[in-house]
C-alpha cells in the first residue's frame, strides 16, 4: 500500500529551503531528477525491497505538475518499484514494490473487493462470531468438527494481510486452511463416516438467524458493495448475447477508438465509441469465462438494462443477490432431502453466516453462480440426466467444476451404464445449448477457436503473484521458484480426479460431497491466480461433509430415523 515518508525520515534535507524557494519562478521544479530519485530510493520500504536485487538499478524520474514519478528497473525482473515524490516538500507520497507495481489489487485497499463495510472489523467479526455461535459443538469444544469451523474462518488472517498490501505474507497464510480442509474432506470421503458432533441450538433458532442474515446480506449488497471487473464483464456478455452477438472477441476495447468520457487519475480514458456506435467503458479481457457466466446475467439485464458504462451496474447487483438466494434455496433443499429440516437449516445458516460468501456477493462477481448450480446438481443427483446437465452449466461458469466430472459421472455406482449414458447426454445437451451463443458469429469454427483462445488459453497462461507458484517472476533474492512443485501437484490432482471416476465402486451422498469438496479445494491449491472470492466454490460441499452431519449409529445416515442417503438418492 502507499507508504509516506518525510524528507527527514528518508535521510535528506532539501537544499532549496527558506528564501531560495521564493526566488524560484512559479512552476519551476525545486528538486532535480537525481534528488527526487535519491529521496525515493532512500524510502524504507523501497530500500528494503531493493536489497533483493543487484546494486545500481536503472531509474527514471519525470516531473508532472509538481509530482515526481520515479520508476526503478532491474534486468530480467523489469520494473521493480515505482512511486511519487512531492516536489515542494521532498516527501515520498507513494511507494509500490514487487507485485504492487503491476497489480493495483496487490497494493492493499480494504474496500477494493466488496466495499469498505464488509471489510470493516465490526461487520466481518460479527459474521465470524455468528458463524461460530450457531455451528460450534459446545458440548465437545476440542472436537475436530470445531477445528473445521475455525479453519473455515482462518482465511480471514490471510485476507487481513492482503487488505494491507502484504502479498508475501497473505498468500502463504491461505494454504493451511486449504490443506486442512483437503485432508479432512478426503478422510470423510474415504471412511464414508460423518465427523462426530452436533449443533446445540434448536432448528427454529437457526432458521430465524438465517432469515435475518439474508435480509442483512441483501442490504449490504445494495447499499455498501461495489462491482469489480468480473461483474462488469457478466453484464457486458449478457448484453452482447441479448443483441445476438457472441461474447467472445466482441467486448468493448480502447484501441484507437474515439474517446467519449473523462480521464481517470492516471490520465487514461476507458470510455470509447465502439464499432456499434455506443459509448462504452472498455473491458478488453472480460470474455475469459464460460458462456453460462454471461447467460446467468440475462434475467437481471432484461430488468435493469445496461448504460454502456461501468457505473453502479444494478444488473450485476441483482444477479449476485439472485444467485446467492438460489444457492441458499438449494442448500435448504439438499438438507431436506438428505437429513430433514434440521440439516436444511444448518446448511442454509452455514452459507449465510460464513463471511466469505458475503465477500463474494458484495464484490458482485460470478463466483456465486458456480456453487449455486452445483448445489442444485447435487440435489438432483438421483437423476443422472439433470446431474449431468447442471454439472455442464457449472463448468461453463467456472472451469473448476470440470475437475468433479469423473466423480459425478460414476454416481451412485460404476455398474450403472444406463445412468452414465444419461449423465453424458445431459452434460452434452446442456453444454451445447449454453455454447449455442457461438452460432451468432458467421463462422462457427472461427467462433469456437476464439472461445478456446479467450477462455482456456487466457486462463492457463495467466501469470500472477496471488499464490506461492509464480513469485520467481520477480527475480528477487529469497523468492523461490516453485513451478515444478505446482506442476507435480497439478498432475496429482488430475490423477486423483480420474481415480475418483473409478473408485469407490459405490458412493453415498456423503462421499460425493466430501470428494467434491476435496477436488475443488485441490483445484484452488494449484492455481497460479487465486483469490478469496473462490472460496465459495467448495464451501457448500465442505459444509455438508464436515459441519452439519449429526452423530448417528448408522454411518450412512444423518438421523437415526432417516433413510440412508445412498438409498434416498438411488435412481429409480
KELOVO-600245 format. One record per atom (N, C-alpha, C): y, z, x. Coordinates in steps of 0.05 Angstrom, whole numbers, plus 5000, padded with zeros to 4 digits. Atoms other than C-alpha are relative to their C-alpha. Last residue first. Layout:
BEGIN
YZX/...
END
This chain:
BEGIN
501850025023/409848034292/497949795006/499550225018/412948164359/497949984978/502150214998/411948854388/500649784980/498950264992/418549214387/497949785003/497750075017/416649834348/501149725006/501050095026/409849854381/502349914982/501550254996/412849874450/499049894974/498150234997/417850384426/498649745005/499850094973/412050824402/502049775002/502150184991/413451084333/500449925029/499350295001/417951674324/497749835009/500850115025/415552374304/500749704998/502949955005/415352654374/499149874974/500449755016/421952324388/497150034995/497649854997/423751814442/499850264985/498449975024/416951524452/502450175005/498850255008/412951224509/501650024974/498350134980/411451844548/501449764990/500950284997/408952224487/501949865019/502749994990/409752974491/498949725005/502050045020/417252864483/497250035013/502749934991/423653014520/498049974977/500649725004/429852644494/497150065009/502749955009/432051974520/499450295000/500349935028/439551904521/497150054990/498449805013/441551924592/498950104974/499549754986/437051574642/501350224984/502349904984/433650964612/500450285010/502449995015/438350804554/497750135016/499749795019/444450984595/497550034983/500349754985/442150544652/500250244982/502949974995/441149994602/499550245017/501549955024/448150064572/497050055005/499949735011/451250154642/498450034974/502649865001/448749524676/500050254984/502350195002/454449034665/497450144996/501150015027/459449594652/497749814997/501849775006/460149704728/498949994971/502850095003/462949004740/498150234992/500350135026/470249204728/497149924994/500849795020/469649674787/499749894972/497749855010/469949074835/499050194978/500849805020/465148704879/502550154992/497749925015/466248054918/499150194978/497849994980/460847994971/502650094986/497750175004/455548184921/502050025023/500050224979/449148494947/502349814996/500249904972/449749174912/500349785020/497349914992/452148854847/500050105029/498350244998/445648464840/502850085010/500650134975/441649094855/501749755004/498949844978/445249454799/499549875027/497150055000/443648874753/501450175020/499450274990/436348884774/503049955000/500550014972/435749644766/500749735012/497849864986/439049644698/499749985030/497650165004/434249114673/502350135015/500150224980/428449494705/502449814997/499849894973/430250124666/500149785021/497349904995/431649764600/500350095029/498350235001/425149364600/502950085007/500350154975/421149964624/502049765000/498949834978/423950394567/499849855027/497150025001/422749824517/501350175023/498949865023/415449824540/503149954999/497549864995/412649314589/501150124974/498849925025/405649044593/502450175006/501150185020/403048644652/501150064972/502649935010/407649024698/499149814978/500949725001/408748584736/502250174988/502949995001/409247824733/498850284998/500950205019/416547694718/497050014997/499849875027/418148344753/499449804978/502449835003/415648004817/500050144973/502350175006/420847454808/497450174996/499650115027/426447964803/497649834992/500549795019/423748344864/500349904971/502949965000/423347704905/499350224979/501250235014/430447534885/497050034999/499349995029/432848224903/498749784985/501749795012/429148224970/500550024970/502750105002/432347564988/498250204987/500050205021/439147844971/497349874997/500049875026/437748465012/500049804977/502649885004/435848055073/499850134972/501950225006/442047625065/497250124996/499650105027/446448245059/498049784993/501249805018/443448545122/500349914971/502950034998/444847895159/498650214983/500950235016/452047895134/496949975001/502449925015/453148595161/499049774983/500950255014/458048415216/497450064986/502550144993/461049085236/499649744984/501050115025/468349305234/497549835005/500949795018/469949775292/499049904973/501849804988/474049275331/499350214979/498749764990/477248745287/497950195011/500450014971/475048025275/501350255014/497549914989/477948055204/499850035031/498050215001/472347615177/502650085013/499850124974/467548155200/502049775001/497849894985/469148545137/500349875027/498350214989/464848095094/502450105017/501450234988/458748505075/501949805015/500549964972/461249205062/499449755015/502749914995/464449024996/499750055029/500649805019/471348844969/496950064999/500449754986/473748485031/498950224982/498449785011/472747795001/499550255016/499649804979/469947105017/501850224989/497749825001/467246694959/500150195023/498650034975/462446124974/502450185002/501749954977/457346314921/501549985027/500949724999/462546404866/498350055025/497949824994/466145744879/499050295004/498950074974/460045304884/502250205008/501949914979/456645654826/501149955027/501249745006/462645564780/498350105022/497949815006/467445004799/498950284994/498249964977/462244584835/502050224994/501549864978/456844674782/501850065023/500849735009/461644514725/498650155023/497649834999/464743924762/499450294992/499549964972/457843624773/502550185004/501949814990/456243714700/500450075029/499349745011/462743384679/498050215010/497749904984/461342804726/500850284990/501049954973/454442704694/502350125018/501449755001/457442774624/499050075028/502550024984/462542234638/498650275000/501150265003/468042184585/497349965014/499350184979/469042934584/498849734996/497350085005/468543294517/501049815022/500050265013/461043304527/502849904993/499950214980/461843864576/500149734989/497250054995/463344324517/500449795022/499250255013/456044234500/502949945003/499150204981/454644774551/500849744988/497649904987/454345304497/501249805019/497849995019/449644894454/502650105013/499150285004/445244724514/502450004980/498650094976/444745454535/501149724996/497449864999/443045674464/501649915024/498350105022/437645134458/502850145001/499150274996/434645254527/501949914978/498250014977/434346014522/501249725003/497549865007/431445994452/502049985022/498650175020/426245474472/502750124992/498950234986/424445864535/501549824981/497849914983/423546504495/501449775014/497749965017/419346134443/502550105015/499050275008/414745884497/502550034982/498650114977/414146584525/501149734994/497549854998/412346864457/501749895023/498350105022/406946324448/502850145001/499150274993/404046494516/501949894979/498850135024/403747244500/501149735006/502050155014/398947474555/501149854976/500350264987/404647684601/497949834986/502550034985/406148244552/499949725012/500949744991/412448534519/497449985017/500249785018/416448184548/498649924974/502749905003/414847664601/499850244982/501850225008/421247244596/497250114994/499950025029/425447874598/498249784989/500949755013/423348044669/499949964970/502949974997/423947324693/498950244986/501550205016/430847254661/497050025004/501949865017/433647904690/498349814984/501949854984/437147584750/497950144983/502350184993/440347054706/497950165015/502249965019/444647614677/497649825006/501749784992/448947614740/497650034981/502550114989/451446924720/498250225010/500249914972/456647264677/497349925011/497649844998/458446924612/500450105028/497850194999/453446364614/502650144996/500050134974/448046874632/502349805003/499149794981/449847294570/500249885028/497249975004/449246664528/501250215018/498650234990/442446504558/503150034997/500049984971/439947214547/501549765012/497849824993/442247144474/500150055031/497450125005/437946524465/502350185008/499450224981/431846804499/502849894996/499749884974/431847454460/500749795021/497349884999/433147074396/500550135027/498050225002/427046634408/502850115002/499650144975/422747204434/502049784999/500050285007/423947634372/500549845026/502550065014/421748344389/499949714990/502150064980/427348384440/497449934987/501850205010/432448324384/497749935019/500649925027/435848984402/498049804987/501949784999/435348804475/499250094972/502550134992/438748134462/497850215002/501150115025/444048534425/497449855006/500949775017/445048954488/498849894974/502749914990/445248314530/499050244984/502050205008/450948024487/497250095009/500349995029/455048664493/497849804991/501749795010/453648724567/499650014970/502750014989/456248024582/498250234991/501650195016/462348054536/497150005009/501249865023/465548684563/498149824985/502249834991/466648384632/498850174977/502450095015/470847814603/497650185006/501650214987/477148164625/497849924982/500350245018/482348544585/498749775015/499350224983/484149034642/499749734985/497250004996/484349574589/501049785019/498750085025/477349394567/503049995004/500450295004/474749414638/501449904975/498650124978/477750104651/499849694998/497250035009/475350304582/501749885022/500050205022/468150164603/502849964989/499950274988/469650514669/499749784978/497350114995/471751164635/500049715010/500150074972/464951324603/502649855008/498949784984/466651654536/500049935030/497249965005/465951024494/501250225017/498350234994/459450804525/502950064997/500050044971/456051484526/501849775008/498149804988/458151614454/500149955031/497250085007/454850974430/502050185013/499550254985/448351144467/502949914995/499849944971/448251874443/500849755016/497549864995/449751694370/500450055030/497850195005/444251174368/502650135006/499950184976/439351664402/502349804996/499149844977/440852174348/500349835025/497149965000/440551664292/501050165024/498749875023/433451444307/503050055004/500149715000/429751324371/501350144977/501949884981/428250604386/499850305000/502650134999/431250224328/498050155017/501449975025/436950694314/497249895001/500849735003/438850724387/498550054974/502349964981/438849974393/499050284998/502450125012/443149934330/497650025018/500849845024/448250424357/497449894988/501249754989/448350074425/499150184977/502750064989/449549414390/498650245010/501850045022/455249704349/497249935009/500549745012/458449964412/498149984976/501849854982/457649294446/499350274989/502750135003/460648924387/498050155017/501249905025/466449424387/497349884995/500549724996/467949274461/498650124975/502649984987/467148544445/499350285008/502150105017/472648574393/497350045014/500649805020/477249004435/497649924983/501149774986/476948524494/499250224980/502850064991/477747924449/498850245014/501750005024/483848224413/497149955008/500349725009/487248394479/498050014977/501649874980/486047684506/499550294992/502850105003/488547364442/498250135020/501549845020/494747814445/497249904995/502750115005/496747474511/498550174979/501649775009/502747914531/497249934992/498349805012/505547324571/498250244991/501449754995/501946874619/501850234990/499149834978/504946264587/498250245003/500050154976/502145694545/500850165024/497450124995/504146024481/500149815023/499149974972/497046164460/502549855005/499050234986/494246254389/500750075030/497649934985/493646934355/501249765015/498249815014/488546824300/502750025014/499450115026/484746204325/502050174984/498150224996/485346464396/500849884973/497349884997/482047114374/502149795004/499149875024/476046734346/502850125003/499250185021/475646254406/500950154974/497249965006/475546784461/501049834976/499749745012/467946824464/502950064992/500550035028/467846074477/500350274985/497650115013/471246194544/499649974970/497749824993/466146664575/502649904988/499749805022/460846264537/502350205006/498750115024/462045674584/500450214978/501850155018/460346054648/501549924974/501949845015/465946264694/498349824983/502349944983/469745904750/497950174986/502350135012/475045544709/497450055016/500949865023/480746024725/497549894987/502849914995/481845774795/498950164977/501750224989/488045344782/497150085004/502349834995/491545844736/497849825011/502250104985/498545554728/497850215004/500249854976/503145814673/497449925014/502149804999/504145274621/500050145027/499349834978/509944834599/498050235000/499349725005/506644324555/500850155025/497249985008/506943564565/500850294994/500050015029/499343474567/502850044988/500350285008/499943294641/499949974969/502650124995/502543984654/499949724990/500650195022/509844194658/497449865007/499650294994/509744774707/499449844975/499850145026/510545534702/500749715006/502750065010/508045824768/500149844974/499850065028/514745824805/497249904990/501950205010/514346164873/500349974970/498750265002/520546514902/498249784989/500550154975/516447114926/501449724999/498749854978/519247574872/499749855026/500849734998/517447054818/501450135025/501549944976/521346424803/499250295000/498649864978/523446264732/498250045024/499849715004/520245734688/501450125024/498849955026/519544984677/500350304994/499849725006/517944684744/501350044973/497349905004/515843954746/500050304993/499050035027/508843824773/502750124996/497350104999/507743744847/501249964972/499850264988/501544184848/502949915003/497350034991/502244784802/500449725012/499749974971/495844774761/503049985007/497350064990/493744854689/500450065029/498249775002/486244854678/502849925011/497650065017/482844184667/501950234997/498350204988/477444164721/502549934985/500450034971/472444544679/501549765011/498349824984/475044774611/499849955030/501749834984/472344144577/501850195016/499950064971/477343874528/498050195013/502150194993/476543844452/500349905029/498750265000/483144194435/498149795011/498950055027/479444834415/501349734998/502350075017/475544774481/501049944971/501050274993/482044744520/497749914982/498050195010/484945344483/499149715006/500450025029/478545744494/502049794989/502550145005/478945604569/499549964970/499650284993/486245814572/497549834993/498350115021/484846464534/500549705006/501550025024/479046634580/501549874977/501850244998/483046474642/498449964975/498350235004/488446974620/498349745001/499550025029/483047504613/501849764994/502550075013/480647374684/500449974970/500550295000/487747344712/497549924985/500150114973/489348064692/499149714997/501950224999/491648264623/500049885028/498950254990/495148944619/497749794999/501750154982/493849584580/501549755011/499549944971/498550114552/498449835019/497449904993/499649994477/500550015030/497750145013/494149554450/502650085013/499950294995/488749754499/502549874989/499450054971/490250494499/500249705006/497149944995/490650494423/500849965029/498550225011/483850154418/503050045004/500350224982/480950674465/501549754990/498449944976/483751254424/499949765019/497250035007/480950964359/501850045024/499650285006/474150884391/502949944993/499550144975/474751574422/500349704995/497449934989/475651904354/500649835025/498050125018/469751544324/502850055011/500150294996/465351724384/502149864983/498750064975/467452454382/500149705005/497249945003/465652504309/501649935025/498950215017/458952154320/503050044997/499950254984/457252614379/501349774984/497949964980/459053234338/500349745017/497550045012/454952974279/502350045019/499350295002/448852894322/502849964989/501050135024/448753634340/500949714999/498250005023/450353814412/498749864976/500049755014/445154014464/501649994974/497249975007/443153334490/500250244982/499350035028/436353364523/503050034997/497349925006/432853334590/500649954971/499949755017/426753074624/502950074996/499349754986/427152364650/500150234981/497149935001/423551834609/500550255015/499749735011/416651614634/503050064999/499950045029/414750894647/500150274986/501549795013/413051114718/499749964970/502750004989/415250454749/498250214986/501550245008/421150364703/497250005010/500649995028/423551084709/498449764991/502049795004/422951064785/499250024970/502550094991/426550394789/497850204995/500950195021/432150664745/497349885009/500849855025/432851274790/498949814979/502549854995/432850874855/499050144975/502250194994/437950364831/497450155003/500850115026/442350914801/497749795003/501349795016/442451284867/499049894973/502749954989/443850654907/498550214984/501750235006/449650454862/497250055010/500650005029/452651154864/498249774992/501949775007/451951204940/499350004970/502950054996/454850494947/498250234994/501250105024/461750584917/497049985002/500449785018/464251044973/498849904973/502549854993/463250485024/499450224980/502550165004/468350054986/497550155008/500850035028/473950564978/497349874997/501249755010/474550795050/498849964972/502249934982/475650115082/498850284995/502550155006/479549895022/497750095017/501849944978/484850435028/497349874995/500150224980/490150114983/498350065024/498149944979/491750744944/499949815024/497349995011/488550514880/502150075020/499250285006/482350344920/502849984989/499150124974/482051054948/500949714995/497649854991/481951344877/501049885026/497750125013/477050804855/502650135008/499450264988/471951034906/502549874988/499049944973/472451744880/500749755015/497249915003/471851504808/501250065027/498450234992/465351144827/503050064998/499249984972/462151824824/501749775010/497149954997/462351824748/500949995029/498650215016/455551504739/503050035001/500050254983/453151944797/501349774984/498049974979/455152564758/500249755017/497350025013/451252334697/502250025021/499550285008/445052194739/502849974988/499150144976/445652884771/500549714994/497249934996/445353174701/501149875025/498550145022/438852794689/502950075002/499350274990/436253034756/501649854979/502050225005/436453744729/501049745012/500850134974/440554294761/498149774997/497650114986/444354494697/499349865026/501250054974/437954564655/502249885018/502349814997/440154874589/498849975028/498949744992/447054534593/497850205004/502049825010/443853844592/500750285010/501449834981/450253454602/497850174985/502650094991/451752904552/498550185019/501850105021/457553104508/497249955009/500349805022/461453544556/497949914980/501849794991/460053074615/499650204978/502650124994/463052464580/498050225008/501350045026/468752884551/497249895004/500749745012/470553134620/498549974974/502249894984/470352444652/499050264987/502450155006/474652154596/497650115015/500749925028/479652724604/497549844992/501649754998/479552614680/499250094972/502650054987/481751894670/498250255000/501850165017/487052054618/497349965013/500649875025/490352634655/498149844982/501949784998/489752344724/499250124973/498849744996/493051694706/497950225001/500349924973/489251044716/501350275006/502949954996/488250924642/499550105028/501049775017/495851014632/497050065006/499649744988/498350584690/498650224985/497549875006/495549924667/500150285011/500249825024/488349684664/502650134992/502350055018/487949404734/500150204977/500650294997/494549354773/497649924982/499950145026/496750034745/499349715001/501649885021/494450464803/500049854973/498149975022/497349984855/498450104976/499949755014/493949944922/502250024980/497749854991/494949384971/500450264986/500949804980/487949094963/502350185009/501549795014/489848744897/498950215020/498249815012/495148364936/498650234986/500849915026/489748044978/502050214989/500750225018/491847615037/499550084971/498350234994/495548125079/499549784980/497649995017/492348735047/501849765004/500450145026/485648545076/502450004982/502850075007/487948735146/499849864974/501850054977/495049035146/497249924990/502650065010/500949065099/498349915024/501850074978/507449415117/497249954988/502750055008/513449485071/498349925024/500149955029/520549765077/497249934989/502350165008/520549855153/499650064970/502349875012/527550145164/497849804992/502250014981/532449815212/497550134989/500849734991/538250055168/497849995022/497749814998/542349435152/499250275011/498250064978/536848925168/502250215004/497350025011/531449225125/502049975023/498249814987/524649075156/502849964989/497150055001/519148735117/501550235014/498349805013/511648665124/502949935002/497450115009/505848275151/501550224986/498149815011/499548435190/502549854991/501249735002/493148095213/501950214989/497949805005/494747365204/498850274995/497750105016/489246955235/502150214997/499549835023/483047335257/502249904983/501750085023/480946765302/500550174975/502350174995/486846895349/498549924975/501849944977/491447465330/497649824999/502450164999/497447365284/498450075025/501449954975/503247825262/497349854999/502850075002/508347645209/498750025028/501450024974/515147985203/497149944995/502950015005/519747875143/498749955027/501650144980/526848115158/497150014991/502749894998/531048295097/498449835020/500049724991/538648205098/497350135002/498149835016/538947585055/499750295008/499350115026/532747255087/501750204985/498049845015/531547375161/500749864974/498050165014/525247095193/501850184983/498249845015/520547425244/502249824989/497850165011/514347115275/501850194983/498449895022/509247465319/502149794992/497950195006/503447265364/501650104975/500550195022/499447865387/502449814997/498250245000/500548155457/499349814977/497149974999/494648635463/501549734999/499050034973/487548485439/503050035000/499850284991/485948745369/501050005029/502750125002/483549405338/499949725012/501749904978/489749765364/497249884999/499950194978/493649305317/498450105024/501750245006/491349715257/499949815024/502849915001/494150375284/498149764995/501049944973/500650045305/497150085000/500450264987/501649745235/498950055028/502250145013/500650415201/499449745014/502549874995/504950795250/497649864988/500849855024/510750305250/497250115003/500049724993/512250095322/499350174975/502449944984/510249375308/499750295007/502350045017/515449325252/497450085015/500149795020/521049615294/497549994983/500749754987/519349165352/499950234981/502950014993/519248555307/499250265013/501449965025/526148735278/497050005005/499849725008/528748805349/498650064974/501649844981/525948135372/500250304992/502850045007/528647775310/498250175018/501150254991/535548075324/497149974991/502349994982/538448615281/499349725010/499449784981/545348665251/497750035020/502149814995/544647985217/500850215021/501150034973/551447675199/497750205004/502250185000/552447635123/498849965028/501949965023/559347935125/497849795001/499350155024/562447855195/497950064978/501650235005/560848415244/500849864975/498950234986/566448875265/498549754995/497750105016/564649395212/501349755013/500950125025/557849485243/502349884985/500850274995/560949595312/499149864975/497950195004/564750195285/499149715005/497249924998/558550615278/501949774996/499249795018/551650325292/503050045002/497650115013/549249675322/500950204979/497850024981/544549975373/502549914987/498550255000/539650195320/502450015019/497449945011/535450795342/501749755001/497950194993/528050655352/502650094986/499449974972/521851085354/502349825009/501150234985/519050835288/500650025030/502949985001/520151515257/498849785017/500749784983/527451485279/497050045002/499850084972/528350795250/499250225019/497250004991/525651055183/500149905029/499549854976/518750855158/502949985008/497350004991/516150605092/500350175025/499749774983/508950405078/502850005011/497650024985/507249945021/500450265015/497650005017/500050005000/502550005017/
END
